[in-house]
Amino acid sequence: MNFQSKDQRIAVVGAGRVGLPLAAALREAGFGVQGPLRRGEKPAPCDAVVLCVPDAEIPAAAAVVTGVAPMVGHTSGATSLAALAPANAEVFGLHPLQTFAPGSGPETFKDAGAAVAGSTPRALDFAVSLARRLGMTPFEIDDEGRAAYHAAASLASNFLVTLQAAAESIAGGAGLEPNEARALLVPLLRRTVDNLAELGPEGALTGPIARGDHGTVASQRAAVEEVAPHLLDLFDEFVRHTHSLAAQGASA
């Protein structure tokens, strides 16, 4: 298979948050693209099929595309390649390490990481080449490490959203509406992420725990207990883990 061919044909199955921008990005990269097709819709014969469907539906979607292409892949971070067995093809995984909100465009893939895997060296090579053509940085993940990798991604992205929702709720105790709190907190979040990228967790940590101000932490806890008692357990857990992180920075 010629990875550089402008005539290479790829079918994208699934028209959700990943399938829509992926089809657009593949077209921009010079591939001939079918789709994104609806789940259950069988593509015309092509060089490769990429399934962008919920994890539980991958085996059924793979069965639908049996005989369509010599290469069949999925974009799941948590699902093993074994789920693609019904496709009866060489199989690969290509999971963009990126978040896709409604309306995400093809540029969302650029500069993102891409967890890749392949059932054969040729399938792995195809996944690596596909990732690079989309402007991503590929790295190989085997089935044994897949769950830990995906948990790390969820913690870094999904749980960050949960944490910010909690911060907005607590900010209500200061009289801030959620939209107002968001507008004020997001610049802080962006600077924190920039510091984290440059300095690492220990270097980027600031605030009362980092400077050993136990009285301030106690007053914060009392405020959380008063205005958002349902978040007190979350606050306590973050305090505990942040103390550990601060201790690592102090001993470094």
N, C-alpha and C positions, 0 to 999 in steps of 0.2 A: 504494500500500500504506500503510495507516494504522499507523504504528509504535507508537502509543499504544493500539491496540485490545486489549482484554482477550480478544477472541475469536481473536486471531492464533494460527495453528497451526504448530508447528515440529516436525519429526521429527529425532531424534538417532540416528545410525547408529554403532554401536561402543559396547560396554559395558565399556571399559577404564578406565584411571586418569583420563582426561579425560571420557569420555562419561557415566559414572555421575554425577559431581558436576555436570556441565553440565546434564543433564536435570533434576536436582533444583533447580539454581539457576534455570533457566528457569521451572519451575513456581512457585517462590517469587516470581518477578518477574511472574507473572500470565499467562504464555503457556499455551496448550493444547499439551501435549507428547505426542508418540508416542515411546515408547522409554525407555531406549536399546535400539535394535534390534540384533540380531546382524548381523555382516557378511554380505552377500548377501541379507538380508531386505528386501523392497521395502515402503516405507511406503505408507500410504493417501495420496490427494491432500491437499496441505497448502500453506501459504504459503511455507515455506522448509525446506530440509534442511541439516543440519550433519553433515559426515562427520568422525568422530573415529576414524580408522583409521590404521594405519601408512602412512608416506609412499608406499611402493612399491605399496600397494593402493588408493591414491586413484583412479586412472583406472578400475579395475574397479568400484569402489564407485560412482563417478559414473555409469557406464554402467547400473548396476542401477536408479538413481533417475531415469533419463530420463523426462520427461513427468510426474513426480510433483509438481513445484513450479516456480514461476517463478524462484526463487532457490535456488542450491545453493552451499554453502561448505565449506571445510575448516578445521581447527584446526592445520595444520602451520606451523611457523615457517620451514622451509627450502624448501618446495615451491612452485613458481610456480602461478599461477592456470591456466596452460595444462593442468595435469593434470586439471582439472575439465571440459575440453572435451567429453568423452563425455556429460555431463549435458544438453547442448543447452539451456542456460538462462543467465540472467545469473548470474555467479559472483562469490564474494567469499572473502576470507581473514579469519579471526579467530583469531589466535594469542595465548593468554593468556601473558603474561610472568610465569610462576609455575611452581613445582614442585609436582607432584601425586604424593604418596606413596600407597601402598595405604590405602584408607579415608578419603581426602580428602573433605570435604563441600562443600556449596554455598557456604559462607562463604569458601572458598579463593580465589574470584574477586574478592572485595571488595578494593578499593584496589590491585589489580594493574594493571600496564600491559597494553595489548592492541594488538598489531601488526595493523593492518587494511589491506585492499586490496579493490578492486572492479573488475570488467571494464567497468562503466558507472558514471556518477555515482549512479544510483539504487542500484546494488549496494553501492557504497562507503558511501553514506548509510545503507543498511540495516545494514552491519557496524558503523558508528560508533554507531548507535542501539542496536543489540543490546549492544554493549560497555557503553554507559552504563547501560542497563537492568539489567545485571548488576553495576553498581558499579565497573566498571573505567575506566581512563583510556586512551582510544584515541589512537593515533598512526599515521600512514600510513607504510607501507614498500612501496617498489616492488620489482619483481623484481630489478633491478640491485643493490639494497642488501640483499637478503634473506639471502644467504650470510654477509655480514659481520655483520649483525644477529644471526643465529642462532649464529655462532661466539662473539660477545660474550656471549650468554646462556649458552652451554655453559661458557665459561670462568668466568663468575661463579657458576654453580650446580653443574654436574656436576663440574667440575675441583676445585671447593672440597671436594666430598666425597672425591675422590681424595687431595687434600692432607691432609685430616684423617685419612684411613686411614693415610697415610704417617707422620703425627705419632704416631699410636697405636703404630705398629710401632716407631718410634724410642724411644718412651717405655718400651717393653719393656726397653731397656738399663738403665733406672733401676729395674727390678723391678716395674713397673706392669702389671697385666693390662689388656687392651683396654677392658673395661667401666669399670675404675677410671680409666684414662687419659682416656676419653671424658667421664666425669662431671666430671673436673677441668679438661679443656681447653675444654669447651663454654661455660662462663661467660666464659672469655677470648675465645672466638670471638664471642660475643654482644656483649661490650663493644667489641671491635674493629669489628664491623659498625656499631654505633651511632656510634662515633667517625668512621668512614668517611663515614657519611651526613651527619654534622654538619660535618666539617672537610675532607673530600676526601682523596685518597690521600696527598699530601705532608704534610698536617697530622696525619693519623692514624698515620703511620709512627713506630714507637718501636723500641727494642731496640738491640743492639750495632752494627749497621750504621749506623743513624741517628745514633748518637753517636760513630762512628769508632773503635770498640773492636775493632781487628783481631785482637788476641790472643784475645779471647773467640770470635770467629768461627772462628779456627783451631782452637781446642779443640773447638768444636762439630763442625767438619768431621771431626776425628779420631775423635770419638765415633760419628758416623754411619758412618764407614768401618769401625769395629770392629763395631757392633751391627746395622747394616743396610746393608751395602755395595751392595746392589742399588738403594739410594736415593741413592747419592752423586752421580750425574749430576744427579738432580732437585735435590738440595741446592745443587750448584754453580750450576745455572742460576738458581735463585731468588736466590742471593747476588749473581750478576752483575746481574740485573734490579733487585734491591733497591738495589744501589749506585747504579745510574742514577737510580732514583726519589729516593734521598736527595740526590743531586747536584742534581736539579731543585728539591727543596725548599730546599736551601741557597742556590740562586741566585735564588729567587723574591723 
